[in-house]
Amino acid sequence: MKFFVAGMSYRTAPVEIRERFAVAPSQLVPQICRLQVESALDEVVLLSTCNRVEIYGVTRHESESLGSLLKALGRSELDFRLQGYVREDDEAVRHLFRVASGLDSMVLGETEVIGQVKTAYEAARAAHLTGRVLNRVFQKAFQTAKEIRSQTSIGRGATSVGSVAVELAERIFHHDLSQHKVIIIGAGQMGETCVRHLAKKGARSILVSNRSFERAVELATEFGGEAVRFEECLEAMTHVDIVVAATGCPNTLLRRADVENLMRRRKNRPLFLIDIAVPRNIDAHVQFLEGVYLYNIDDLQALVRENVTSRQQDLAKCDQIIDARASVLMARLSLEPEKPQLLLRPCLPFLPN
C-alpha cells in the first residue's frame, strides 16, 4: 500500500495545458468515481483549482502506473513527464501539507486553497472513496495548515488570485482606478474577491455580471456596484476600461469575433482583459487585436514573486513544522495494523457491463 499524489500545477504546466484537465465542481464526484473504478485505486481524492489538478490516492500498484492517472483523467495521450509529477509516501504527505497551507500556491500564503482542499476531500469522503489512510492524512493536513497560520506570519498580507488581478489593474492605470469602470464576469469566490478589492481601491464604477442575475444583484449591492444580466454583459463592455473574467464556465465566453465587433463600437479605445478563469473564459487570439490587452492567470506570476524573497525566514519555519508533522504521521501509519481492505462502493454509472 502506498500513498501518492499525481498531478500538475502552475509550476509545471501552463494554463493552456491545465485547463484541459480542469474539473468543474459538478463533475468532481463522477470523475473521482471513474478514476477509482478504471484505475483500481483503494482510496482517492481529486483536487482541481485554477492553479492545479491533483489526484491523491492509495494503491497497491507499482509506481510506474501512477503516471498514467492524469492521462486517464483527461483522456489524453499527452506526455506528462515534463508537465506532471508523481510523489509517494512521505514526499506526497509533505506536498499535501504545503498545498493546504498555501505554501505551494502562486500567491504565497493564500487562504482560499484550504477551503478548496476541504471541499475536494469532503466530496470524496461522501462518495465513500476515502478510508483509513486518506482520512488520517487529510485531517492532519488541515491541522498542520491551522498550526502554520497561528505560529507563523506567512499569511500576513497574503493575497488571493482575485486580489492580484486587481493589483494588475492598478498598475495598468498607474495606481488610480478612481476614473475607470470595471466589469467582473462571474460572482463566485474569485469574482467576489475582485469586487471587494476594487471597492477598497476606489474604482469609480463596478459592474457585476453572472449567470444567476440574483447573485449578481446581491454582490453588486453589497459593494455599491451595478448588476448586469449575463446576456447583456457584452453590450456593457462598450463602456468599461477593464474586464475581469472569473467564471467556472468550461466554454469560451468571449470569442475573437465578439471582441472585434466590440472594439468597432468602442472606436478602438483600449480595452484591458484579465482572465483568471481555468478553463479560460476569453479566446487567447483576442490579444492580437488592436487596442486589446489580454492577461491570463499565468501572467500574474510576476507580481506575486515580489513577496517571496523577503519571507524566507517564515518559509523555513513552515517547512520545519511540516517535516515534524509528516514524520509523526508516517510513523503512526506504518505502526498501525492494516485492517482488512473492503472494496469501496463504486459509483454505479461506471460499473462495467
Secondary structure, DSSP 8 states (H G I E B T S, - for coil): -EEEEEEEETTTS-HHHHTTT---GGGHHHHHHHHHHHTT-SEEEEEE-SSEEEEEEEESS-GGGGGGHHHHHHT----TTTT-EEEEHHHHHHHHHHHHTTTTSSSTT-SHHHHHHHHHHHHHHHTT---HHHHHHHHHHHHHHHHHHHH--TTTT---HHHHHHHHHHHHTTT--TT-EEEEE--SHHHHHHHHHHHHTT-SEEEEEESSHHHHHHHHHHTT-EEEEGGGHHHHGGG-SEEEE----SS-SB-HHHHHHHHHHTTT--EEEEE--SS-SB-GGGGGSTTEEEEEGGGGHHHHGGGTGGGHHHHHHHHHHHHHHHHHHHHHHHHS-----------GGG---
